[in-house]
């Protein structure tokens, strides 16, 4: 373990800053893309943000629905306007609902999981933004379902990640579409490839999944958010995952409370830095922000809803004349003004001309104040689009330390906004370790500036059919430096390391 410098930093996060101004650059950037389709594509519409050519700028793989999926290489000038160019990459196939980046074989080249209506396909990264089908090489059974959720983690001792895939309606059932949810699948490694998928029964039309160490035990569980529109007798779920044991559901006897929502997306972060993540669940008007009732390593999974207290109910449009209930999809916690406090983006859009829900349904950008309460700023920031949003990513697209925004809309052009500030200082933490799970999925990253602590669990999954692969972004406010440490999945803990503001720092447990 490297002998790192200890540093006491007296500056805390800045006081509330101006709302950052986002400039839409969809047209001039060249990001010409649309997720299209009717019934099978009323859900889905994801984007994967990852660096496929080693230039440290995130490239974008976008789901197309009835149109081909597409890869856009990032050609933005550092700190300048956004620019993208479409390239032939090998992912150009139809019926793609979701795109997730992940380095399955830990070779340092990002792979892609393509969720589809039909066979799911794992695309192995070849470098230089090229991909090839790897289902057969890795023994991955892509099935023939309507897939709408994904999550991944590395179980202890495994060379390949465990993959969870959530499926939606079974179109072959006589009861279709109500009460006909397809089984979700758990793909566990076996030898040099994957065993046959294990059905996660019962399943209730999943639209988001997330592996998480929710109680600080060092063990991951699988949260699943389900769409009550089509299940009968279902609820939100969390699965026990023990090595070499079949998964089993947490039960009400263990403290799990029955919750039925139109579950669409999951976002997680440790809002109060107490060691236990909070979970934001999007729905149709009934969005939740869940916090453990009794945070402790031996806690029961008993959650209380603090959405109202924190100002994130986002239950109806905050602007315009359409005051019918909102419909939330992709959600992501991200510090868009770099003040050291996680903000929350929520993509909004009517499912499909549902008359009881808002049609003019602007996206939310909720900024967290010093008191922990969030305030709506999407209109002031310039990102309150009322197109029918689905997936998205809040990510630094031009390398200037300010998080930008890309959103995939259904039957309408995708949109991209550049964050023109003002924003505070920042740091990005790049995790690297030798062997499997090279980027440390399942780790916890801690960043402190003075007495202010930020904690983030590194996950692959959540949101709605969208994912980001790369370094972890933290706002620092006015602080010129910070201290960082990492708790790795195997329990190793690095010492606190001083980092300068506005830099990218690589952290490894082996150095």
KADA-V700554 format. One record per run of one state. SS is the DSSP state (a for helix, b for strand, c for the rest). FROM is the first residue (numbers start at 1). TO is the last residue. If there is no record, write none. Layout:
BEGIN
SS_FROM_TO / SS_FROM_TO
END
This chain:
BEGIN
c_1_21 / b_22_24 / c_25_25 / a_26_29 / c_30_33 / b_34_36 / c_37_38 / a_39_41 / c_42_46 / b_47_50 / c_51_58 / b_59_62 / c_63_64 / b_65_65 / c_66_69 / b_70_74 / c_75_83 / b_84_87 / c_88_95 / b_96_102 / c_103_110 / b_111_118 / c_119_120 / b_121_127 / c_128_129 / b_130_133 / c_134_144 / b_145_153 / c_154_161 / b_162_167 / c_168_168 / b_169_169 / c_170_180 / b_181_181 / c_182_183 / b_184_187 / c_188_188 / b_189_190 / c_191_192 / b_193_194 / c_195_197 / b_198_200 / c_201_205 / b_206_212 / c_213_220 / b_221_227 / c_228_236 / b_237_240 / c_241_247 / b_248_249 / c_250_251 / a_252_254 / c_255_261 / b_262_262 / c_263_264 / b_265_270 / c_271_277 / b_278_282 / c_283_283 / b_284_284 / c_285_287 / b_288_292 / c_293_302 / b_303_305 / c_306_306 / a_307_310 / c_311_315 / b_316_316 / c_317_324 / b_325_325 / c_326_326 / b_327_334 / c_335_342 / b_343_348 / c_349_356 / b_357_357 / c_358_363 / b_364_368 / c_369_373 / b_374_376 / c_377_377 / a_378_381 / c_382_388 / b_389_395 / c_396_403 / b_404_410 / c_411_412 / b_413_413 / c_414_414 / b_415_419 / c_420_424 / b_425_431 / c_432_443 / b_444_449 / c_450_451 / b_452_457 / c_458_459 / b_460_461 / c_462_462 / b_463_463 / c_464_465 / b_466_468 / c_469_471 / b_472_477 / c_478_480 / b_481_487 / c_488_492 / b_493_493 / c_494_496 / b_497_500 / c_501_502 / b_503_507 / c_508_511
END
